[in-house]
C-alpha cells in the first residue's frame, strides 16, 4: 500500500512563498487522489510488492493499455508529488552537500546556473507538467522537463529524479494566478537543498 509522504512541516509553514490554502488543496486533495488511484491501479495490475520506481520504469511490460495509463498518470502523480513536497521546507538558505555541489559545478557550472536552467524549463513547459533535476547511477546530473505526470523514471535512461518542480496550475494558481514565473522564483526560497542532497546520495 503506497502512502503519501508525511510532511515534517505544517501547511502554513511555507508562507508567504507557498500559501496555506494551496498546500491544503494540493496535498490534501490532489496528491491524496493520485495516491488512492495509484493503489487501485497497482492492485488491478497485480503489481503489489513492487516499488513505485520498479513500476514506473517498466510500464511497457503492462499489456493492458487502460491499466498502463492509470499506472503512468497516477503513479507519476504519486511519485512526483512525494518528491515535490519532501524537498520543500521552511528552513532558510540551505546548501547542497559538497558531493552534490561538486556534481552541479561539473555538469552545470554553478548552482545559480542550474536554478536558471530549471526555472527556464519549468516556465517553458507548455500546459501541465514538471521540471526535474535527475541523476544516473554514476552521479551525472540531468535537468529535464516532462508533460503531465511523466518523469525521468519513465523516459529513456530511467534516471532518478532528486528534485521536482510542479507547474500544474493547481500548484500555484490560487496565489499567483497566471504568474508562473513569480511562483518559480519563490519556489527556490523554500527548496531544501539538504533534502535534495540526501536524494542524490541515495540515488
Secondary structure as UniProt FT lines:
FT   TURN            11..17
FT   HELIX           20..25
FT   HELIX           26..31
FT   HELIX           32..45
FT   TURN            48..49
FT   HELIX           52..56
FT   TURN            57..58
FT   HELIX           59..61
FT   HELIX           65..86
FT   HELIX           98..108
FT   HELIX           111..124
FT   STRAND          129..135
FT   TURN            137..138
FT   STRAND          141..147
FT   TURN            148..149
FT   HELIX           152..154
FT   TURN            156..157
FT   STRAND          160..166
FT   HELIX           169..171
FT   HELIX           173..176
FT   TURN            177..178
FT   HELIX           180..190
FT   HELIX           193..201
//
